[in-house]
Amino acid sequence: MPSRLNALPGWVWAALVAAAIVMPARSAHAQSLEPRSYVNTPVGINFLLLGYGYTQGEVGFDASTPITDARVHVHAGFLAYSRSLDLWGLSGKVLAALPVADVSGSAKLNGQEVERDVLGLGDPLLRLSVNFFGAPALSMDEYATYHQDVIVGASLQVTAPLGQYDSTKLLNVGTNRWSIKPELGVSKAWGPVTLEVIPAITFFTNNDDFLRGKTLEQDPIYSVQGHLIYEISPALWTAFDATYYTGGRTTIDGEKGERLENVRLGLTTSLSLSRHQSIKLFGSAGVYHRTENNFWAVGLAWQYRWGGGL
């Protein structure tokens, strides 16, 4: 049963690592890969997560900025807390997370090589999810006899503009704007194999202090994730992950940028060390990108869980 209780998904660290890459803050929320986001978990279990991720790649800036050949390196850590809930008889979770990142980058500005290195707190994240079909709220004793078939759920994720931000720089850790991401999740199990499909839309408020007072607007980003998950043993599972996203065209003081269109593939593996502890490993890379936004990422996370009869 340990692997079934290892229910805080790998998306947590992946999303936070991606959220640290916010130079034009165009696509981080669509680039995260989130296997096992929609599973049933006994009510009252607490999750504490500590993680680290490294990201490296190219960044595409908008046509209104005189920047070319931009590359970034991100060392990102995070702390997250989650709790499984009984929401009127339905299983759900609430999660709060805080990232910190050391981001370094180089690019050409009007043909001249420039560099920047910034260390600071990222935008905090809050997420509420609920499974409204196929995953009732259960106690630990009831959960022992539960077997998944089809689960349908939804979530709402919000990031707040509280991270470190300097309006004179393109490379930042915070975004200086809100984002809101409603999401739908469908999960179907066939014995040890589970298939998840997760469509989502990410909306952004305006950044009214972009590059010394310019206004940055962004169209919604439309994304869909797919995950093929295999439970190798009660303590070990692995997942093949894929995501496609498009949209997200930005406008800076009336000048429009390009529409995003990217495909990413990844792998996630989780191993339960005991009833209370587990570790996750994650990696992903872009396989198609319409713009220059393309990076690879690797990372690991340690999870501790308690309460709910564990």
Backbone torsions as a table, in degrees:
resi	resn	phi	psi	omega
1	MET	NA	-18.0	-177.1
2	PRO	-54.1	-40.5	-177.2
3	SER	-68.4	-30.2	177.9
4	ARG	-68.5	-27.7	179.8
5	LEU	-88.8	-6.1	178.9
6	ASN	-81.4	69.5	-161.8
7	ALA	-106.7	1.9	173.5
8	LEU	-84.2	113.3	-165.1
9	PRO	-70.5	159.5	178.2
10	GLY	-65.4	-11.4	-179.9
11	TRP	-62.6	-24.4	-173.3
12	VAL	-58.6	-56.9	-177.9
13	TRP	-70.0	-35.2	-178.7
14	ALA	-63.1	-43.0	179.1
15	ALA	-64.4	-37.7	-178.2
16	LEU	-72.6	-38.4	174.9
17	VAL	-61.5	-47.0	179.0
18	ALA	-62.8	-37.0	-178.4
19	ALA	-66.0	-18.1	177.1
20	ALA	-75.4	-17.3	-178.4
21	ILE	-94.1	81.6	-167.8
22	VAL	-124.1	30.8	-177.8
23	MET	-53.2	-64.2	166.7
24	PRO	-95.7	-0.2	176.4
25	ALA	50.7	51.9	-171.8
26	ARG	-96.8	-36.6	-165.9
27	SER	-140.3	10.3	-174.5
28	ALA	-58.9	-39.0	-173.1
29	HIS	-72.8	-17.0	178.1
30	ALA	-96.2	-12.8	-173.9
31	GLN	-88.8	-10.8	179.2
32	SER	-71.6	146.7	178.1
33	LEU	-115.9	128.4	-162.0
34	GLU	-131.0	66.1	179.6
35	PRO	-66.5	148.4	177.9
36	ARG	61.9	34.3	174.5
37	SER	-71.7	-26.5	-175.8
38	TYR	-121.7	87.7	176.0
39	VAL	-132.9	165.5	175.7
40	ASN	-93.2	137.7	-179.4
41	THR	-134.9	136.3	177.9
42	PRO	-54.8	144.5	-176.0
43	VAL	-67.7	140.8	172.8
44	GLY	90.5	7.4	178.0
45	ILE	-86.5	135.7	177.3
46	ASN	-103.1	144.4	178.7
47	PHE	-127.1	130.1	172.1
48	LEU	-117.0	130.3	-173.8
49	LEU	-129.7	130.0	172.7
50	LEU	-121.9	135.7	-176.4
51	GLY	-151.2	167.6	177.4
52	TYR	-142.4	141.9	175.2
53	GLY	-143.8	150.2	176.7
54	TYR	-121.3	133.8	-178.1
55	THR	-132.2	140.0	178.0
56	GLN	-144.2	139.1	177.3
57	GLY	170.4	-169.8	-178.5
58	GLU	-94.2	151.0	178.7
59	VAL	-128.3	128.7	176.9
60	GLY	-96.7	123.2	176.8
61	PHE	-96.8	166.0	-176.8
62	ASP	-75.4	160.0	-176.7
63	ALA	-61.4	-23.0	-177.6
64	SER	-79.9	-5.6	178.5
65	THR	-107.8	136.3	-176.8
66	PRO	-83.1	44.6	-175.4
67	ILE	-117.0	133.9	178.0
68	THR	-135.9	165.9	174.4
69	ASP	53.1	45.5	-177.8
70	ALA	-87.4	134.7	176.0
71	ARG	-134.8	147.6	-178.4
72	VAL	-131.9	155.3	171.6
73	HIS	-131.3	129.4	-175.9
74	VAL	-127.9	123.8	167.1
75	HIS	-105.8	114.7	-173.4
76	ALA	-125.8	134.6	171.9
77	GLY	-120.8	164.4	179.4
78	PHE	-158.4	158.0	173.5
79	LEU	-126.0	130.6	-178.3
80	ALA	-138.1	148.4	175.2
81	TYR	-131.4	136.7	178.2
82	SER	-139.0	154.7	177.0
83	ARG	-141.6	136.0	176.1
84	SER	-80.9	141.5	-169.5
85	LEU	-126.0	157.1	166.5
86	ASP	-103.5	106.1	-178.7
87	LEU	-105.6	87.0	179.4
88	TRP	53.9	44.4	177.8
89	GLY	90.0	-3.5	178.3
90	LEU	-107.7	147.1	178.4
91	SER	-80.9	144.2	179.9
92	GLY	-157.9	178.8	178.1
93	LYS	-146.7	150.4	168.5
94	VAL	-120.9	141.4	-177.2
95	LEU	-139.3	138.1	172.5
96	ALA	-127.1	138.1	-175.8
97	ALA	-143.6	146.3	179.5
98	LEU	-131.4	118.8	178.9
99	PRO	-98.3	156.3	169.8
100	VAL	-135.2	142.9	-173.8
101	ALA	-145.4	145.6	168.5
102	ASP	-110.0	108.6	-174.0
103	VAL	-113.7	125.6	175.4
104	SER	-124.0	146.4	-177.8
105	GLY	-152.3	157.8	175.0
106	SER	-136.8	149.6	-178.9
107	ALA	-163.9	173.5	173.2
108	LYS	-106.2	124.6	178.2
109	LEU	-111.7	110.9	-174.4
110	ASN	53.1	37.9	177.7
111	GLY	86.8	-6.8	-178.7
112	GLN	-102.9	137.0	-179.9
113	GLU	-71.3	128.5	177.3
114	VAL	-130.4	154.2	179.5
115	GLU	-136.8	155.9	175.4
116	ARG	-153.1	143.8	176.8
117	ASP	-133.8	124.5	-177.4
118	VAL	-134.5	136.8	177.8
119	LEU	-123.5	129.6	179.4
120	GLY	179.9	179.8	177.4
121	LEU	-78.0	140.6	174.9
122	GLY	-89.4	-176.6	179.2
123	ASP	-72.8	126.4	176.9
124	PRO	-65.9	153.9	-173.8
125	LEU	-126.6	138.8	175.0
126	LEU	-130.1	133.6	-177.6
127	ARG	-138.3	135.0	173.7
128	LEU	-122.6	127.5	179.7
129	SER	-128.5	153.0	178.6
130	VAL	-145.2	138.4	173.9
131	ASN	-99.0	109.6	-174.3
132	PHE	-98.2	3.1	174.0
133	PHE	-150.5	132.2	171.3
134	GLY	83.3	3.4	-178.2
135	ALA	-147.0	74.7	-179.2
136	PRO	-68.6	158.9	175.1
137	ALA	-68.3	126.2	-175.3
138	LEU	-130.9	148.1	169.3
139	SER	-76.7	172.2	178.3
140	MET	-60.9	-41.3	179.7
141	ASP	-64.6	-42.7	179.2
142	GLU	-67.0	-35.0	-177.7
143	TYR	-65.5	-26.5	-177.5
144	ALA	-59.7	-26.2	-179.2
145	THR	-106.6	6.8	-178.8
146	TYR	-81.2	137.1	174.6
147	HIS	-131.9	127.9	-176.7
148	GLN	-72.4	141.5	166.6
149	ASP	-119.0	-93.7	175.9
150	VAL	-110.8	130.8	174.0
151	ILE	-119.7	133.2	173.2
152	VAL	-123.1	127.7	-178.1
153	GLY	-144.2	-178.7	179.1
154	ALA	-151.8	160.5	178.3
155	SER	-147.5	161.8	173.2
156	LEU	-132.5	122.6	-178.1
157	GLN	-118.0	133.1	-178.4
158	VAL	-129.8	134.1	169.5
159	THR	-113.0	140.0	-177.2
160	ALA	-105.4	143.9	-176.2
161	PRO	-79.5	65.6	-177.3
162	LEU	-114.8	-0.8	179.8
163	GLY	-76.3	167.6	-179.5
164	GLN	-63.9	129.0	-174.5
165	TYR	-146.3	134.6	177.2
166	ASP	-126.3	112.2	-173.9
167	SER	-69.7	-8.7	177.8
168	THR	-88.5	-4.0	-175.9
169	LYS	-122.5	148.4	172.3
170	LEU	-82.2	-33.0	-177.9
171	LEU	-89.9	113.9	-178.1
172	ASN	-140.0	166.3	173.9
173	VAL	-95.9	-37.4	174.8
174	GLY	-92.8	165.3	-175.4
175	THR	-108.7	-15.6	-178.8
176	ASN	59.2	36.2	175.9
177	ARG	-165.2	159.6	176.4
178	TRP	-85.8	153.3	167.0
179	SER	-132.9	145.9	-179.9
180	ILE	-132.8	126.2	-174.4
181	LYS	-128.7	96.1	169.5
182	PRO	-79.0	146.1	-172.2
183	GLU	-146.6	147.4	174.5
184	LEU	-117.8	140.3	179.3
185	GLY	-132.2	135.5	175.8
186	VAL	-126.4	127.7	-177.7
187	SER	-130.5	129.1	-179.6
188	LYS	-127.2	127.7	-178.4
189	ALA	-107.2	139.2	170.6
190	TRP	-126.9	89.5	-176.6
191	GLY	62.7	-124.7	-178.3
192	PRO	-79.3	-5.6	-176.3
193	VAL	-104.4	134.9	178.1
194	THR	-131.6	135.9	175.7
195	LEU	-113.3	128.6	176.1
196	GLU	-117.8	140.2	172.5
197	VAL	-130.4	128.2	-171.0
198	ILE	-135.3	95.0	172.5
199	PRO	-83.8	150.9	-177.5
200	ALA	-156.8	161.0	173.2
201	ILE	-131.1	134.1	176.7
202	THR	-113.5	123.9	178.6
203	PHE	-105.9	148.4	-178.1
204	PHE	-128.8	139.7	167.4
205	THR	-81.3	170.2	-179.4
206	ASN	-77.3	147.2	167.9
207	ASN	-99.0	105.2	-175.4
208	ASP	-88.0	5.9	178.0
209	ASP	-133.8	52.2	-179.5
210	PHE	-93.4	121.8	-179.8
211	LEU	51.2	64.3	174.4
212	ARG	64.3	48.9	170.0
213	GLY	100.1	0.4	174.3
214	LYS	-72.4	161.9	178.4
215	THR	-106.7	120.6	176.7
216	LEU	-101.9	119.2	174.6
217	GLU	-112.8	152.9	179.1
218	GLN	-144.2	132.7	174.6
219	ASP	-68.5	158.6	176.7
220	PRO	-59.9	151.0	173.5
221	ILE	-103.3	128.5	179.2
222	TYR	-104.2	127.0	-175.6
223	SER	-138.1	158.4	172.2
224	VAL	-144.5	132.9	176.8
225	GLN	-110.6	151.3	171.3
226	GLY	-134.1	138.8	-178.4
227	HIS	-137.3	129.1	173.8
228	LEU	-110.6	111.0	-169.6
229	ILE	-111.4	134.8	178.9
230	TYR	-126.3	124.6	177.3
231	GLU	-88.6	103.8	-176.1
232	ILE	-71.8	-40.2	177.8
233	SER	-152.7	172.5	178.5
234	PRO	-58.2	-19.1	-177.2
235	ALA	-110.2	-0.5	-172.2
236	LEU	-142.1	128.1	171.5
237	TRP	-136.2	156.2	177.8
238	THR	-138.0	154.7	-176.2
239	ALA	-140.7	140.7	168.9
240	PHE	-97.7	125.4	-170.6
241	ASP	-118.6	146.1	176.0
242	ALA	-147.6	146.6	174.6
243	THR	-144.1	145.4	173.4
244	TYR	-126.5	135.4	176.8
245	TYR	-144.8	152.7	-178.2
246	THR	-151.4	172.3	-176.3
247	GLY	93.8	-147.0	174.3
248	GLY	70.2	22.0	177.9
249	ARG	-63.3	131.5	-179.6
250	THR	-101.3	154.0	175.9
251	THR	-131.1	125.3	179.4
252	ILE	-116.5	108.6	-177.9
253	ASP	49.8	44.8	175.6
254	GLY	89.7	-12.8	-179.3
255	GLU	-95.9	121.1	-172.9
256	LYS	-86.6	144.3	173.4
257	GLY	-96.1	-162.7	-176.9
258	GLU	-93.6	153.3	173.4
259	ARG	-75.3	138.3	176.7
260	LEU	-79.7	150.1	169.7
261	GLU	-161.3	107.7	-173.9
262	ASN	-137.4	154.0	172.9
263	VAL	-129.1	131.8	177.9
264	ARG	-128.0	147.0	175.5
265	LEU	-124.4	150.2	-179.0
266	GLY	-157.3	171.9	175.4
267	LEU	-131.1	140.7	175.7
268	THR	-131.3	136.5	177.1
269	THR	-133.7	136.7	179.8
270	SER	-129.3	134.7	180.0
271	LEU	-127.0	123.0	174.0
272	SER	-80.8	124.2	178.9
273	LEU	-87.5	-27.6	178.8
274	SER	-162.2	-173.9	178.4
275	ARG	-65.1	-22.4	-174.7
276	HIS	-110.2	-16.8	-173.0
277	GLN	-128.4	148.6	174.7
278	SER	-153.3	163.6	175.4
279	ILE	-128.7	150.6	177.2
280	LYS	-126.8	143.8	172.5
281	LEU	-122.0	144.0	-174.1
282	PHE	-147.1	144.1	173.0
283	GLY	-151.5	146.3	177.5
284	SER	-153.6	159.5	179.5
285	ALA	-152.6	152.8	175.6
286	GLY	-78.7	138.5	177.2
287	VAL	-115.4	-16.5	174.7
288	TYR	-151.2	134.4	177.8
289	HIS	-148.8	124.4	179.6
290	ARG	-73.5	-32.5	176.6
291	THR	-111.1	-174.8	-177.2
292	GLU	-79.7	-2.1	179.4
293	ASN	-70.9	98.2	-177.5
294	ASN	-151.7	125.0	-178.0
295	PHE	-149.7	164.1	170.9
296	TRP	-117.5	154.3	-175.0
297	ALA	-144.6	142.3	173.2
298	VAL	-136.4	157.2	179.0
299	GLY	-176.1	175.8	177.7
300	LEU	-146.5	158.2	180.0
301	ALA	-146.8	145.2	173.9
302	TRP	-110.5	133.6	-177.4
303	GLN	-124.0	135.2	174.2
304	TYR	-121.8	134.0	-177.3
305	ARG	-129.8	144.7	-179.0
306	TRP	-155.3	167.5	179.1
307	GLY	86.2	179.2	176.7
308	GLY	65.5	19.3	179.9
309	GLY	93.4	6.2	178.3
310	LEU	-65.3	NA	NA
